[in-house]
Amino acid sequence: MYTKRFLDKGLNVVIDRCNFDQQQRKTWIDIAYKYNVPIDCIVLTTAEQECAERIQSRVNHPTGVEGESGVNILKRFMKNYRPPTIDNPEGLERILYLDPSPEPYCTPERIDSIFTLLNQCSLLK
């Protein structure tokens, strides 16, 4: 598992995954605790309709989640989706709820601004 390999080297790790419920997030939280590293969460607040529109317009997406079958996957995801909350942080140190960007591409400046916002979030534990 790359996560543990990079943590063994003392590197920071970003898990880019949906983790639709507490049980899925627990896997990563347990690893963070084992390595005694902070764990933050960025919750993307993109509306289901916007996600569906993006999925519909995808072509040759690396995950294969595109078109009508992709929208059906999204519907199943949304049915099961339980984001972490400040009232039940699940062991997370900070949670940032991030609205969608109007920009179609991510830039280093956008990433820096997101980490700035994350660092401004209150610690939950």
ZIKAVEN-V844358 format. One line per field, one symbol per residue. ss: DSSP state (H for helix, E for strand, - for the rest). psi: psi as a letter, one per 30 degrees, with the letter a starting at -180 (. if undefined). A space follows every 50 residues. Layout:
ss=???
psi=???
This chain:
ss=-HHHHHHH-------------HHHHHHHHHHHHHH----EEEEE---HHH HHHHHHH---------HHHHHHHHHHHHHH-------------EEEEE-- -------HHHHHHHHHHHHH-----
psi=keeeeeeegglkkkjjleifleeeeeeeeeeeeeghklklkjjkgkleee eeeeeefkkhkffgjlaeeeeeeeeeeeefkjlllefifgfkekkkjjlk kfkfkkleeeeeeeeeeeffkkkf.
